[in-house]
Amino acid sequence: MQETLTATQIAARIGVSERTALRWIAEGKLPATQLRHGHYLVNSDDITALAPLAYNQVIESRLTELERQIQTLQTRVGELENRPGKAAPVRILRPAPAPYNTGTASTEKGLPSARSFAESHGVTRWRMEGQIKAGAFSTTGVIVNSAGRVVQSLNQEQQAAVIAYWDSIGLEYTRCADCPHSEAKTV
């Protein structure tokens, strides 16, 4: 018994679109029996003869697309090569450090807070707080300032220890000429 297939089944078996299978039927390349409602049935033996044609058509369309992409890339490369000057390397610039300001974060002794010290050197307060919690270095004391905030201050020796620690772990920070800071500067 001979197997019969619909246009959708033919397309799936050969690897072409259903539209292509219907076009082949309309062109007479693929003999078919038309059913009611416009559907077609094709004998599976008739498909075997069209398989090489379908394969060649798929390869040819892929080859045409690849040639088009190569042409586009060659055009773009040519444009880039003929562009005057070369693009400068991309550098990620850090924002300039904020001026050293302890403001309400200064302690009663006039020492900078750990937070303001970190921020004045381009280090986030979270990193500094994490390093203090991990015991990387110590702070002078915890003081509640006039704004009701808890402030951890750093004396000159502790500031030098913080800088030495940052150097030892390879942390990028902004060096300043005022280190170690002896007194808080209020801006």
C-alpha positions as CSV (number, residue, x, y, z in Angstrom):
1,M,0.0,0.0,0.0
2,Q,1.4,3.4,-1.0
3,E,1.6,6.1,1.6
4,T,0.0,9.5,0.8
5,L,1.1,12.7,2.3
6,T,-0.4,16.2,2.7
7,A,1.5,19.4,1.6
8,T,2.5,20.0,5.3
9,Q,3.9,16.5,5.7
10,I,5.8,16.8,2.4
11,A,7.3,20.1,3.5
12,A,8.4,18.5,6.8
13,R,9.9,15.4,5.2
14,I,11.8,17.2,2.4
15,G,12.8,20.3,4.5
16,V,11.0,23.0,2.5
17,S,8.1,25.3,3.4
18,E,4.5,24.2,2.9
19,R,4.2,27.1,0.4
20,T,7.0,25.6,-1.7
21,A,5.3,22.2,-1.7
22,L,2.1,23.8,-2.8
23,R,3.9,25.7,-5.6
24,W,5.5,22.5,-6.9
25,I,2.0,20.9,-7.0
26,A,0.6,24.0,-8.9
27,E,3.6,23.9,-11.3
28,G,3.1,20.2,-12.0
29,K,6.5,19.2,-10.6
30,L,4.7,17.1,-8.0
31,P,1.7,15.1,-9.1
32,A,-1.1,15.3,-6.5
33,T,-4.8,14.5,-6.1
34,Q,-6.9,17.5,-5.0
35,L,-9.4,16.8,-2.2
36,R,-12.4,18.9,-1.2
37,H,-11.6,22.2,0.5
38,G,-8.4,22.7,-1.6
39,H,-6.2,20.1,0.1
40,Y,-3.8,17.8,-1.8
41,L,-2.5,14.3,-1.3
42,V,0.7,13.2,-2.9
43,N,2.2,9.7,-3.2
44,S,5.3,9.2,-1.2
45,D,7.1,7.7,-4.3
46,D,6.7,11.0,-6.1
47,I,8.4,12.9,-3.3
48,T,11.6,10.8,-3.6
49,A,12.3,12.3,-7.0
50,L,12.0,15.9,-5.7
51,A,14.2,15.4,-2.6
52,P,17.4,16.4,-4.4
53,L,15.7,19.4,-5.9
54,A,14.5,20.5,-2.5
55,Y,18.0,20.0,-1.0
56,N,19.6,22.0,-3.8
57,Q,17.0,24.8,-3.4
58,V,17.7,25.0,0.4
59,I,21.5,25.0,-0.1
60,E,21.2,27.7,-2.9
61,S,19.1,30.0,-0.7
62,R,21.5,29.6,2.2
63,L,24.5,30.3,-0.1
64,T,22.8,33.4,-1.5
65,E,22.2,34.7,2.1
66,L,25.8,34.0,3.2
67,E,27.1,35.8,0.1
68,R,25.0,38.8,1.0
69,Q,26.3,38.8,4.5
70,I,29.9,38.6,3.3
71,Q,29.3,41.6,1.0
72,T,27.8,43.6,3.9
73,L,30.8,42.7,6.2
74,Q,33.3,43.6,3.5
75,T,31.7,47.0,3.0
76,R,31.7,47.7,6.8
77,V,35.4,46.6,7.1
78,G,36.3,48.9,4.2
79,E,34.5,51.8,5.8
80,L,36.3,51.2,9.1
81,E,39.7,50.9,7.4
82,N,39.2,54.1,5.5
83,R,38.0,56.1,8.4
84,P,40.4,58.9,9.3
85,G,42.2,58.4,12.6
86,K,41.8,55.4,14.8
87,A,39.4,55.2,17.7
88,A,41.0,56.1,21.0
89,P,41.0,53.2,23.5
90,V,38.0,53.3,25.8
91,R,38.9,54.3,29.4
92,I,36.6,54.1,32.3
93,L,37.1,57.2,34.3
94,R,36.2,57.4,38.0
95,P,34.6,60.6,39.1
96,A,36.8,63.0,41.0
97,P,36.8,62.4,44.7
98,A,34.6,64.6,46.7
99,P,36.5,67.3,48.7
100,Y,37.5,66.0,52.1
101,N,34.5,66.9,54.2
102,T,33.7,65.4,57.5
103,G,30.8,67.8,58.1
104,T,28.5,66.2,60.7
105,A,30.5,63.0,60.4
106,S,33.4,64.4,62.3
107,T,34.0,63.3,65.8
108,E,34.4,65.4,68.9
109,K,38.2,64.9,68.8
110,G,38.3,66.4,65.3
111,L,39.3,63.1,63.6
112,P,37.7,62.1,60.4
113,S,35.0,59.4,60.5
114,A,35.8,56.1,58.8
115,R,33.0,56.8,56.3
116,S,34.2,60.3,55.3
117,F,37.8,59.0,55.2
118,A,36.7,56.2,52.7
119,E,34.6,58.5,50.6
120,S,37.3,61.1,50.3
121,H,39.6,58.4,48.9
122,G,37.0,57.1,46.4
123,V,36.1,54.0,48.4
124,T,32.5,53.2,49.1
125,R,31.3,53.4,52.6
126,W,29.9,49.8,52.4
127,R,33.4,48.5,51.5
128,M,34.9,50.4,54.5
129,E,32.1,49.2,56.8
130,G,32.7,45.6,55.7
131,Q,36.4,45.9,56.3
132,I,35.8,47.2,59.8
133,K,33.3,44.5,60.6
134,A,35.8,41.9,59.2
135,G,38.5,43.2,61.6
136,A,40.9,44.4,58.9
137,F,41.7,47.4,61.0
138,S,40.3,49.1,64.1
139,T,38.6,52.5,64.7
140,T,39.2,54.9,67.6
141,G,35.7,54.7,69.0
142,V,32.0,54.9,68.4
143,I,30.5,58.2,69.1
144,V,27.0,59.5,68.5
145,N,27.3,62.8,66.8
146,S,25.0,65.9,67.0
147,A,22.8,64.5,64.2
148,G,22.3,61.3,66.2
149,R,24.4,59.1,64.0
150,V,26.9,56.6,65.1
151,V,30.4,57.6,64.0
152,Q,33.5,55.5,63.9
153,S,36.6,57.8,63.8
154,L,40.1,57.1,62.7
155,N,43.3,58.6,64.3
156,Q,46.4,59.1,62.2
157,E,47.8,55.7,63.1
158,Q,44.6,53.9,62.1
159,Q,44.4,56.0,58.8
160,A,47.9,54.8,58.0
161,A,46.8,51.2,58.7
162,V,43.8,51.6,56.4
163,I,46.0,52.8,53.6
164,A,48.5,50.0,54.2
165,Y,45.6,47.5,54.1
166,W,44.2,48.9,50.9
167,D,47.7,48.7,49.3
168,S,48.1,45.1,50.5
169,I,44.8,43.9,48.9
170,G,45.4,46.0,45.7
171,L,42.3,48.1,46.2
172,E,42.1,51.1,43.8
173,Y,41.7,54.3,45.8
174,T,42.5,57.9,45.3
175,R,45.6,58.9,47.1
176,C,45.7,62.3,48.7
177,A,48.5,64.5,50.0
178,D,46.7,65.1,53.4
179,C,47.2,61.5,54.6
180,P,47.2,60.8,57.3
181,H,44.6,63.4,58.2
182,S,45.4,65.1,61.4
183,E,42.2,67.2,61.8
184,A,38.9,67.3,60.2
185,K,38.3,70.0,57.6
186,T,34.8,71.3,57.6
187,V,33.6,72.6,54.2
